[in-house]
Amino acid sequence: LKQSTRSSTRVIFDSRHLVHLWQMTYKELLEEVKQRRLAQLFEYEICTPKIAKDFLDKLSKLEGEDASSDEAKEVLKFKDQLKTASEGEGGDWTEPVDGGCMEIFEQLQSWEESVKEGTLEAREIEGMVEYVEKKWVPDPKMSKIAAAVLEKAKPMVQAAKKAERDKEQSRVVSEMKFTTGLAEGVIATYGMLGFTVPHFIISGTVPPMEQLESKLTYFKEGLAIDPESELGKQLSAGIEKVEGLIPQMQLICKENPRQDMKESADYKQTIALKATLMAGSACAIKGNLEELGKMIEKAEAALKEDGEATLFEGEAKQKILTKAQYDKGLEVLKAKLKELTEKKDAEAADAKTEKTEKTEKSKETKDEAA
């Protein structure tokens, strides 16, 4: 009963209207049929007496309602099957079904998306597979749904495992590329200057060769995860490359051993000069013309400011860097600077020529059109 405060007008709903307002419609019942996967319950022959009676009870409350709609026809097509199922035998098999076991398909759908994104661990699906195989497969009444679940779940387990393998191998490939780049840097620097400092490039408390050999073992373990995958093939090729670098690395590390830093602390100018030359070689290798020029200027300024005696005199300093090594290194860097400069100028000239030719061709085209 609702009464307006401004008038005596009353709006009255009798009990029949109230009942009608709260009564389920065929459309709503159809939504429940879909939500509870009634069609699949019959497909897998696991519509329990309890579920069937529940639907029949709801159908009985709709008697007398208009059953001509598509929704009503869709619901009523299950009526005979529901009657048969309501008279069936109960038993232990009904417990998981009445408890909502059909929700497992929603879980599988969610997992399927996660597998595609590579965010699901295989063990999560494996746990469900083990449960179904242990609890459902032995029960004849649950055999059909068990088969349907396993048909969807087992390929997902394999897909999740592959995603895990790919993820791990991807990490190994990234590490391999980084490590290979460092080793190539050591070799390239040595090839350019005639000297290098391996532990400056492959840094850490562990000697460079030990690091490289340890990484090689790690790469082989990564390869063993899945040798036939695309990432596995990359690892196989990378391992072969690293193994090819090892003999050169061994010789370079032997010729350029790590020095006692306490002893070297007294010769920081010599160490800094050597580091400058090495930085210059890195710039040359990368083709960084501007930074290469700066390193050359820095190396020349160091000799001028510190002097030969400070930088090169004495056996300890000779172990770090000799004047001959300095001269040769500087000469090589200057030659590389000249080469890169000429290359840059040539490219600029080619670009200018190409631009001029395009402009002239465009002009000719316009003249012809005119």
C-alpha positions as CSV (number, residue, x, y, z in Angstrom):
1,L,0.0,0.0,0.0
2,K,1.4,3.4,-1.0
3,Q,-0.4,6.7,0.0
4,S,0.6,10.2,-1.3
5,T,1.2,12.9,1.3
6,R,-0.3,15.5,-1.0
7,S,-3.6,13.7,-1.9
8,S,-5.8,10.9,-0.9
9,T,-4.9,8.9,-4.0
10,R,-4.1,5.3,-3.2
11,V,-2.4,2.7,-5.4
12,I,-3.3,-0.8,-4.2
13,F,-1.7,-4.1,-5.4
14,D,-3.7,-7.1,-4.4
15,S,-2.0,-10.4,-3.4
16,R,-2.3,-11.8,-6.9
17,H,-0.3,-9.0,-8.4
18,L,2.3,-9.4,-5.7
19,V,2.7,-13.1,-6.5
20,H,3.0,-12.2,-10.2
21,L,5.7,-9.7,-9.5
22,W,7.9,-12.3,-7.7
23,Q,7.2,-15.2,-10.0
24,M,10.0,-16.5,-12.3
25,T,9.5,-16.1,-16.0
26,Y,10.4,-18.5,-18.8
27,K,13.1,-16.1,-19.8
28,E,14.6,-16.2,-16.3
29,L,14.3,-19.9,-16.1
30,L,16.1,-20.3,-19.5
31,E,19.0,-18.2,-18.1
32,E,19.2,-20.6,-15.2
33,V,19.1,-23.6,-17.6
34,K,22.1,-22.1,-19.5
35,Q,23.9,-21.1,-16.3
36,R,23.6,-24.6,-14.8
37,R,24.5,-26.2,-18.1
38,L,21.4,-28.4,-18.2
39,A,22.0,-29.5,-21.8
40,Q,25.5,-30.7,-20.9
41,L,24.1,-32.5,-17.8
42,F,21.9,-34.5,-20.1
43,E,24.7,-34.9,-22.7
44,Y,27.0,-36.4,-20.1
45,E,24.0,-38.3,-18.5
46,I,24.6,-36.8,-15.1
47,C,21.4,-34.8,-14.5
48,T,20.7,-36.0,-10.9
49,P,17.2,-36.5,-9.4
50,K,17.7,-33.5,-7.2
51,I,18.5,-31.1,-10.0
52,A,15.7,-32.5,-12.2
53,K,13.1,-32.1,-9.4
54,D,14.3,-28.6,-8.8
55,F,13.7,-27.6,-12.4
56,L,10.4,-29.5,-12.6
57,D,9.2,-27.6,-9.5
58,K,10.1,-24.3,-11.2
59,L,8.3,-25.4,-14.4
60,S,5.2,-26.4,-12.4
61,K,4.9,-22.8,-11.1
62,L,4.9,-21.6,-14.7
63,E,1.9,-23.7,-15.7
64,G,-0.8,-21.4,-17.1
65,E,1.7,-18.9,-18.3
66,D,2.1,-18.1,-22.0
67,A,4.3,-20.9,-23.4
68,S,4.4,-19.7,-27.0
69,S,7.6,-17.7,-26.7
70,D,11.0,-19.0,-27.9
71,E,12.3,-18.9,-24.4
72,A,9.4,-21.1,-23.2
73,K,9.9,-23.6,-26.0
74,E,13.6,-23.8,-25.3
75,V,12.9,-24.6,-21.6
76,L,10.0,-27.0,-22.2
77,K,12.0,-29.2,-24.6
78,F,13.8,-30.6,-21.5
79,K,10.6,-31.4,-19.7
80,D,10.4,-35.1,-20.6
81,Q,14.1,-35.6,-19.9
82,L,13.7,-33.9,-16.5
83,K,10.8,-36.2,-15.6
84,T,12.9,-39.3,-16.4
85,A,15.9,-38.0,-14.5
86,S,13.8,-37.1,-11.5
87,E,12.8,-40.8,-11.2
88,G,16.5,-42.0,-11.4
89,E,18.7,-43.5,-8.8
90,G,20.7,-41.4,-6.5
91,G,24.0,-42.4,-4.9
92,D,27.6,-41.2,-4.4
93,W,27.9,-40.0,-8.0
94,T,25.3,-37.3,-7.4
95,E,27.4,-35.5,-4.8
96,P,29.9,-33.7,-7.1
97,V,27.1,-32.9,-9.6
98,D,24.8,-31.4,-7.0
99,G,27.8,-29.6,-5.6
100,G,28.3,-27.7,-8.8
101,C,30.9,-29.8,-10.7
102,M,29.8,-28.2,-14.0
103,E,31.6,-25.1,-12.9
104,I,34.7,-26.9,-13.9
105,F,34.0,-25.9,-17.5
106,E,34.1,-22.2,-16.5
107,Q,37.4,-22.8,-14.8
108,L,38.8,-24.5,-17.9
109,Q,37.7,-21.6,-20.0
110,S,39.5,-19.2,-17.6
111,W,42.6,-21.4,-17.6
112,E,42.5,-21.5,-21.4
113,E,42.9,-17.7,-21.6
114,S,45.7,-17.8,-19.0
115,V,47.5,-20.5,-20.9
116,K,47.4,-18.3,-24.1
117,E,48.8,-15.4,-22.1
118,G,51.5,-17.7,-20.6
119,T,50.5,-16.8,-17.0
120,L,49.3,-20.2,-15.8
121,E,51.5,-22.9,-14.2
122,A,50.9,-26.4,-15.5
123,R,50.7,-27.8,-12.0
124,E,47.4,-26.0,-11.4
125,I,45.8,-27.9,-14.2
126,E,47.6,-31.1,-13.4
127,G,46.1,-31.0,-9.9
128,M,42.6,-30.9,-11.4
129,V,43.4,-33.7,-14.0
130,E,44.7,-35.9,-11.2
131,Y,41.5,-35.4,-9.2
132,V,39.3,-36.2,-12.1
133,E,41.3,-39.3,-13.0
134,K,41.2,-40.5,-9.4
135,K,37.6,-39.6,-8.4
136,W,35.5,-39.5,-11.6
137,V,37.0,-41.9,-14.1
138,P,36.5,-45.0,-12.0
139,D,32.7,-44.1,-11.6
140,P,30.8,-45.3,-14.7
141,K,28.2,-42.6,-14.1
142,M,30.9,-39.9,-14.3
143,S,32.8,-41.4,-17.3
144,K,31.3,-39.1,-20.0
145,I,32.0,-35.8,-18.1
146,A,35.4,-37.1,-17.0
147,A,36.3,-37.8,-20.7
148,A,35.0,-34.3,-21.7
149,V,37.0,-32.6,-19.0
150,L,40.2,-34.5,-19.7
151,E,39.9,-33.9,-23.4
152,K,40.0,-30.2,-22.7
153,A,42.4,-30.2,-19.8
154,K,45.2,-32.5,-21.0
155,P,46.2,-30.4,-24.1
156,M,46.1,-27.3,-21.8
157,V,48.6,-29.0,-19.5
158,Q,50.9,-29.6,-22.5
159,A,50.4,-26.0,-23.7
160,A,51.2,-24.6,-20.2
161,K,54.3,-26.7,-19.9
162,K,55.5,-25.5,-23.3
163,A,54.9,-21.9,-22.2
164,E,57.0,-22.6,-19.1
165,R,59.7,-24.1,-21.2
166,D,59.6,-21.2,-23.7
167,K,59.8,-18.7,-20.8
168,E,62.8,-20.4,-19.2
169,Q,64.6,-20.9,-22.6
170,S,63.9,-17.2,-23.4
171,R,65.7,-16.2,-20.3
172,V,68.7,-18.4,-21.2
173,V,68.8,-17.0,-24.7
174,S,68.8,-13.5,-23.4
175,E,71.7,-14.4,-21.0
176,M,73.5,-16.1,-23.8
177,K,73.3,-13.1,-26.1
178,F,74.6,-10.8,-23.3
179,T,77.5,-13.1,-22.4
180,T,78.4,-13.7,-26.0
181,G,78.5,-10.0,-26.6
182,L,80.9,-9.5,-23.6
183,A,83.2,-12.3,-24.8
184,E,83.2,-10.8,-28.3
185,G,84.0,-7.4,-26.8
186,V,87.0,-8.8,-25.1
187,I,88.3,-10.4,-28.3
188,A,87.5,-7.3,-30.4
189,T,89.2,-5.0,-28.0
190,Y,92.3,-7.2,-27.9
191,G,92.3,-7.5,-31.7
192,M,92.1,-3.7,-32.1
193,L,94.6,-2.6,-29.4
194,G,96.8,-5.7,-28.9
195,F,95.8,-5.6,-25.2
196,T,92.6,-5.7,-23.1
197,V,91.4,-6.2,-19.5
198,P,89.0,-9.1,-19.6
199,H,87.7,-8.6,-16.1
200,F,86.8,-5.0,-16.9
201,I,84.4,-6.3,-19.6
202,I,83.3,-9.5,-17.9
203,S,83.2,-8.1,-14.4
204,G,82.8,-9.8,-11.1
205,T,84.8,-11.5,-8.4
206,V,85.0,-14.8,-10.4
207,P,87.6,-14.9,-13.2
208,P,86.2,-14.2,-16.7
209,M,87.0,-17.7,-18.0
210,E,85.4,-19.4,-15.1
211,Q,82.3,-17.2,-15.6
212,L,82.2,-18.1,-19.3
213,E,82.6,-21.9,-18.7
214,S,79.9,-21.7,-16.0
215,K,77.5,-19.9,-18.4
216,L,78.2,-22.5,-21.1
217,T,77.0,-25.2,-18.7
218,Y,73.9,-23.0,-18.0
219,F,73.2,-22.6,-21.7
220,K,73.4,-26.4,-22.3
221,E,70.9,-26.9,-19.5
222,G,68.6,-24.5,-21.2
223,L,69.1,-26.3,-24.5
224,A,68.1,-29.6,-22.7
225,I,64.7,-28.1,-21.8
226,D,63.6,-28.4,-25.4
227,P,66.3,-28.9,-28.1
228,E,63.7,-28.9,-31.0
229,S,62.0,-25.6,-30.2
230,E,62.9,-22.4,-32.0
231,L,64.6,-21.1,-28.9
232,G,66.4,-24.4,-28.5
233,K,67.8,-24.1,-32.0
234,Q,69.0,-20.5,-31.1
235,L,70.7,-21.9,-28.0
236,S,72.3,-24.7,-30.0
237,A,73.8,-22.2,-32.5
238,G,74.8,-19.9,-29.6
239,I,76.5,-22.7,-27.7
240,E,78.5,-23.6,-30.8
241,K,79.5,-19.9,-31.1
242,V,80.6,-19.6,-27.4
243,E,82.6,-22.8,-27.7
244,G,84.4,-21.3,-30.7
245,L,85.2,-18.2,-28.6
246,I,86.6,-20.1,-25.7
247,P,90.1,-20.9,-27.1
248,Q,90.7,-17.2,-28.0
249,M,89.4,-16.1,-24.6
250,Q,91.7,-18.6,-22.8
251,L,94.8,-17.1,-24.6
252,I,93.7,-13.5,-24.0
253,C,93.0,-14.1,-20.3
254,K,96.4,-15.8,-20.0
255,E,98.2,-12.8,-21.6
256,N,96.1,-10.3,-19.7
257,P,95.8,-11.7,-16.1
258,R,94.0,-9.9,-13.4
259,Q,96.3,-7.8,-11.3
260,D,96.2,-7.2,-7.5
261,M,94.1,-4.1,-7.1
262,K,95.9,-3.1,-3.9
263,E,99.2,-3.1,-5.8
264,S,97.6,-1.3,-8.8
265,A,96.1,1.4,-6.6
266,D,99.4,3.3,-6.7
267,Y,99.2,3.5,-10.5
268,K,95.8,4.8,-11.0
269,Q,96.9,7.2,-13.8
270,T,98.2,4.3,-15.8
271,I,95.1,2.3,-15.1
272,A,92.8,5.2,-16.1
273,L,94.8,5.7,-19.3
274,K,94.4,2.0,-20.2
275,A,90.7,2.2,-19.5
276,T,90.4,5.3,-21.7
277,L,92.0,3.4,-24.6
278,M,89.7,0.5,-24.1
279,A,86.7,2.8,-24.0
280,G,87.9,4.3,-27.2
281,S,88.1,0.8,-28.8
282,A,84.5,0.1,-27.6
283,C,83.4,3.4,-29.3
284,A,85.2,2.4,-32.5
285,I,83.6,-1.0,-32.5
286,K,80.1,0.5,-32.0
287,G,80.8,3.2,-34.6
288,N,80.3,6.0,-32.1
289,L,82.3,8.7,-33.9
290,E,81.8,11.5,-31.4
291,E,82.7,9.5,-28.3
292,L,85.7,8.0,-30.1
293,G,87.1,11.5,-30.8
294,K,86.6,12.4,-27.1
295,M,88.5,9.3,-25.9
296,I,91.4,10.0,-28.2
297,E,91.6,13.6,-26.9
298,K,91.4,12.3,-23.4
299,A,94.3,9.8,-23.9
300,E,96.5,12.5,-25.5
301,A,95.8,14.9,-22.7
302,A,96.6,12.3,-20.1
303,L,100.1,11.8,-21.6
304,K,100.7,15.5,-21.8
305,E,99.5,16.2,-18.2
306,D,100.9,13.2,-16.4
307,G,104.1,12.6,-18.4
308,E,105.8,9.4,-19.5
309,A,107.6,8.8,-16.2
310,T,104.4,8.9,-14.2
311,L,102.5,6.7,-16.6
312,F,105.0,4.1,-17.8
313,E,108.2,4.0,-15.8
314,G,108.7,1.0,-13.5
315,E,108.1,-2.7,-13.8
316,A,104.7,-2.5,-12.1
317,K,103.4,0.1,-14.6
318,Q,104.8,-1.8,-17.5
319,K,102.6,-4.7,-16.5
320,I,99.6,-2.5,-16.8
321,L,100.5,-0.5,-19.9
322,T,103.6,0.2,-21.9
323,K,104.4,3.3,-23.9
324,A,104.6,1.1,-27.1
325,Q,101.1,-0.3,-26.3
326,Y,99.8,3.3,-25.8
327,D,101.3,4.5,-29.1
328,K,100.0,1.6,-31.0
329,G,96.5,1.8,-29.4
330,L,96.3,5.5,-30.1
331,E,97.4,5.0,-33.7
332,V,94.8,2.4,-34.2
333,L,92.1,4.6,-32.7
334,K,93.0,7.5,-34.9
335,A,93.0,5.4,-38.0
336,K,89.5,4.1,-37.0
337,L,88.4,7.7,-36.4
338,K,89.5,8.6,-39.9
339,E,87.8,5.6,-41.4
340,L,84.5,6.3,-39.6
341,T,84.7,10.0,-40.5
342,E,85.2,9.2,-44.2
343,K,82.4,6.7,-44.1
344,K,80.1,9.3,-42.6
345,D,81.1,11.9,-45.1
346,A,80.5,9.5,-48.0
347,E,77.1,8.5,-46.7
348,A,76.2,12.2,-46.4
349,A,77.4,12.9,-49.9
350,D,75.4,9.9,-51.2
351,A,72.3,11.1,-49.4
352,K,72.7,14.6,-50.9
353,T,73.2,13.2,-54.4
354,E,70.1,11.0,-54.0
355,K,68.1,14.0,-52.7
356,T,69.2,16.2,-55.7
357,E,68.3,13.4,-58.2
358,K,64.9,13.1,-56.7
359,T,64.3,16.9,-56.8
360,E,65.4,17.0,-60.4
361,K,63.2,14.0,-61.4
362,S,60.3,15.6,-59.6
363,K,60.9,18.9,-61.5
364,E,61.1,17.0,-64.8
365,T,57.8,15.3,-64.1
366,K,56.1,18.6,-63.3
367,D,57.5,20.1,-66.5
368,E,56.2,17.2,-68.6
369,A,52.8,17.5,-67.0
370,A,52.7,21.2,-67.8
